[in-house]
Amino acid sequence: MRIRKHSRSGLFLIELMIAIAFFAMTTAVFLQAFAKSNAISREAENLFQAQKLCSSVAEILGGADQDAEEQAVATGQNTGDADESNQYDSGQFFLQELQQYFPELETAESGASIYYDGNWKICRAEDGVYVISAAWQQDGEMWNVTVGAGEVNVSQTAAGQSSIYQLTLRLYRPEAEGGVS
């Protein structure tokens, strides 16, 4: 009678299958972690760009009146003209200052919007992925100014944006109430 020896190849095959399954599960976990880190990195970049651009717009709006006053003094114009008080009442000086820096600006009744593509380059509203919006409202001698950045949501109206970053300013403008500058 022959005694048959069992080879160890069956056991080796099972060990190999277990090792392959372990590495496949580990790879799946790591791929999910890499995908999540990429999304977090993209969100951080968007927040950085939004913060930078909102701060720039806020600085422009904060200095809008000072620039107009300096220009009027340099050209010898009277800063108390009736046209200028109307300009202060409507907030047009904000719009004029923004248009100097952002000619692609889209205006609204008491605000403006600047559209950016996916790489944060200025573009038309139709091509916009992100938007920087500025809105202002007069409150006596104060102006309440809100500057925000968000993603443009095509399925909703212009008000339907997901917010990334927002700044709120209160600017003192004594000219709005006929005060002295």
HELIX and SHEET records of a PDB file:
HELIX    1   1 SER A    9  GLY A   62  1                                  54    
HELIX    2   2 ALA A   64  THR A   75  1                                  12    
HELIX    3   3 ALA A   82  SER A   90  1                                   9    
HELIX    4   4 GLN A   92  TYR A  101  1                                  10    
HELIX    5   5 ALA A  125  ASP A  127  5                                   3    
HELIX    6   6 PRO A  174  GLU A  177  5                                   4    
SHEET    1   A 3 GLU A 106  ALA A 108  0                                        
SHEET    2   A 3 GLY A 111  TYR A 116 -1                                        
SHEET    3   A 3 ILE A 122  CYS A 123 -1                                        
SHEET    1   B 5 GLU A 106  ALA A 108  0                                        
SHEET    2   B 5 GLY A 111  TYR A 116 -1                                        
SHEET    3   B 5 TYR A 130  ASP A 139 -1                                        
SHEET    4   B 5 MET A 142  VAL A 152 -1                                        
SHEET    5   B 5 GLN A 161  TYR A 172 -1                                        
END                                                                             
